Every structure is written in C-alpha cells, then in structure tokens.
Amino acid sequence: MKRLQIFILSFLFTVSLGWFTSISSKAIQPTAPLLTGMGTHHHTIKTKSPLAQRYFDQGLVLAYGFNHAEAARSFRQAIKLDPNCAMCNWGLAYVLGPNINAKMEDDAVPESYAAIKRAVKLSGNSTKSEQAYINALAKRYTDKPLEDRSQLDLAYAEAMKQVTQQLPNDLDAATIYAEALMDTMPWDYWTQEGEPKPEAQKVIDTLESIMEQSPDHPGANHLYIHAVEAVKPQQAISAADRLGKLVPGSGHLVHMPSHIYIRVGRYHDAAVANQKAIAVDNNYITQCHAQGVYPLAYMPHNHHFLWFAATMEGNRKLATEAAKNVAAMVDPQMMREPGMGTLQHFSVVPFFTMIRFGQWDKILATRQPEADLKYPTGVWHYARGLAFNAQGEIVKAQQELEALDLLADDPELEKVTIWDLNTTPDILRIADEVLTGEIAAQEGKNLRAIAHLRQAVNLEDALNYNEPADWSIPVRQYLGAALLKAKHYDAAEKVYREDLAIYPDNGWSLYGLSESLQAQNKNVEAKDVQQKFALAWQYADVQLTASKF
C-alpha cells in the first residue's frame, strides 16, 4: 500500500487548499466520544483520571486501526481530563507522526513537538517504562518540518528497539517498535526474489513473538498482515481470522482480514469482512461526522474490496451495488486534482462490473464521461467496444478501439496514476490489447486473438502489485477462452492453472480449467475441478458458459 501513502500525500496537499480539516487542525475540537466495540486492549498509564485512562486505551486501539484523526481526538480528550498525564501527551505526539501510509504533515509538527515536550516535562513523576516510551518518541520530532525525516525515523526505531530490551514483557512497546521499523521502509519489505529484507525479517520475528504471547493483540495482528500479505499471505491466515473479531468498532480492523482472504481464495469471507466493515464505518461517520483521510481513502477502499470479492465469487447483484457505492463516494471535482487519479479509477468501477458480467445493453445505454476525464472516457470506449463486439457489430467495435488507441497513447495521462503505482495508460494499454484480441476472436482470427491476449497478459503481469489489482478482470480468463476456441486445450489448461495460482479457487478459471480438461479426456481431473467450481460458485447469481462473458 505504498500507493495509499502517495495518495494520502496528494490528499494532504488538497487539504492545504481548503478541502478538509487535517488531524492537527487548530480548529475547535469537539469532545471525543467513547466509542463502542473498541475491544479489551488495555495499557495502564499513570493518571488520576479513570476516564483519561479509558480515552488513552481508545486512542491506542484507534491508532492500531489506522484511524489516526480519531485517535488524536481521544488523546486530546485524555489531556483535558488530566493535563498532568505524561503518557496522554505521548499518545497525541505518537499519532500525529508518520505511518506506513502517510508521511508526517507539516502542520502537525508544532502540535506533535509541543506534545512530546510536555510529555518529557511531565515524565519526572512517571514510571520508568513510561519514561522509556517518552524519551524514545522525543527522538522522532523537531520543532520544524523537514523534507527528509529518514534520520529521525531511524533514530526513533533504534530507540524503540532499546525500549523493548528494557521492557521485554511489554508487548505494546514491541508492537510500536515493529511499526517504527516499518515506517523506515513503508511497503518495501520484500526482495524481488520473494524474501523479506533484513529489517523486515526483524519486523516479522517481532510480531510473531508478540502473537505467540498474546494472540489477540490488535496492533500486532494488523501489522503482521501488512508485513506478509504481498508475498506470503498464507502465513497470516490465523492473524486474519483473529483480527476481524478483536475490535468490532474499528472499521479498518474489521476490513483487514480481507487483505489475506482475497490472496488465498477466500472471496466470500473477504466479502463478508468488508460488509461488516462498511456497516461499522457508516455508523462511525453518522455519529462522529469524521472528515479527512479516513472517509476519503479508507472507506471507499472497503467498498472496492467488497466489489472485487463479489466479482470473483460471481455475485453480480452484490458487485453492482458495491461498484455503485464506490463511484458515489468520489468527489467529482477532487478527482480532477493533481494526484487524485485513484478517484478516477474508483469512478470507473461500474464499467468493469458491467464488463465482468456481460451487461452489454446496459453499457451501451451509459452516457460518456465528461471530456476532460480522459481515463474514464478510455474505459468507456473499452466497455462499448466489448459490447458492440459481443453483439456482432464489429465495425462499431473497431471505432471504439480507435478512440481507445488515442487515449492509451495520450502523454497527458501518464501523470494520472492509481495510488502512484500504475499509470492510467498502463490500464488502457491492457484494455487496448484485450479489445483487439476479442475483436479478432469474433472474426475467427484465432491466432491473432491469442497473440494480442498474450501481450495483454504480459502487460498485466508487469503492473505493480496492488490489492485489489488495478486491472481487476484477469486477462488469463480471456486468453484461456480464446485458446479453447482455437482447440489449444493443453495450452488453455496451463493458462487457467496459472490464473488459479494468482487467484486461488476463483470460479471463472475453475470453470475454464474444467472445460480444458474435459476436452483432453482428463475426466477424473475434470470431475475434481467441477466439484471445486461448485463450491466456489455457491454464492453466485450468474451461470457461466465460458471463463468470461
């Protein structure tokens, strides 16, 4: 999710132009609520106010759930209740700092620096463990914004390592140490060969040790999922199964298991997790009227995840509803701002839903996006091209392809990116190859179709990792169908098995694999795959006749 970090940076620039109130705003802060469903996690601090202790615990859990703005509000409330509480000031400084999804805001510097200075001043009467926390965090901040915080972040991580050595039984210290290490290398934990980098291995070892001692630690389970999801998601299945139940009032923590579930083929579990997370967040927003990063980035992310999971299990109704909700959360003006290409990508999710389920008439009845929105317009042409092609109107399909060609090569679009990981032309070039291949297949030019679809697979494989994937309808499902049509049954089998290695147990490729096996008279294997397909498709509301519509 390095993409989320860059997206949030762009968002914060927009904040500076007046869109939203940042978490460090000097505006009047309403009294923080005591939220329900925050779990049982507790970290004892020295305070004369039991209520301040409750707000501290809530703030820490909210921080573990990446709702830093609400966490800051809780810590501010704790300070109001007990101005002499050193750790309450530590908590405020902690959540105003950088995290794996966002660098530190410049306007957070004065408040965070003042908070940690107060904590240091008040720590004379604190416990030794609290002094260790506070002195370590003091190494993270200066009184002025810095372009390059890397040395401060490294110093803080090293200081937290020393805290864990001083407090070997303090699992919050260990969790925050692991997080501090992750902050020094956000979303860059693995080598190209699929091995954890040395510092990432320390993170993994630390988090695994915490979970061995306290399996229900919300922060450790959350961070562990992020540490391993890209390369070794199977390692975090148990963490995912636990985390969704630990803090039922934290939408992001309820959502987090789906990061693992979609990587291991548990699409229905991913859908259910996001339905629950959406309900939690809707309730939270209704009560707290939250603004900023959380509703802009984290909440649409849940709907997007739900959509992808629903498409993979063949649930058209649920996917359509989720797609509508993703698009509805996009601000039509903000998505035109620099760095906000991700919002444009959210806006076209309904097109990909109609494509996924072959709703050709519905596509052709959809009006063109506004002319200045070139990426959505390109996706619109792609969808129309597939629709015309499916209906046998090849000339019209070719016309849509020509319009798509121009947009895929438009240099202006290179600056319009998705999470700053992939450019929108990256997506449109895949669309161009798929549409070219599908038109060729409709014309009976099987070898040409296969060649273009193989090129589309190559382009898809070259995309940077994201979840859900930025190209969300696996091209191998098109290629497999083209190979079956050309009677290249063994090649089709290979392609479907490749897709199932990437997207385990997805019904689309299980169906295609079964077809390819039957065509080769591998009937025993085909029967086994058919049984897997029946299980994968149990929540579907569409019937397949191929691995794609």
PyMOL commands that set and color helices and strands:
alter all, ss='L'
color gray80, all
select helices_A, chain A and resi 2-16+50-64+68-81+86-95+106-125+128-138+150-166+171-183+198-213+218-228+233-246+251-255+257-261+267-288+293-312+316-328+334-336+341-347+349-356+360-364+374-390+394-408+411-415+424-442+446-462+475-485+489-502+507-519+523-536
alter helices_A, ss='H'
color red, helices_A
select strands_A, chain A and resi 417-418+422-423
alter strands_A, ss='S'
color yellow, strands_A
deselect
rebuild
show_as cartoon
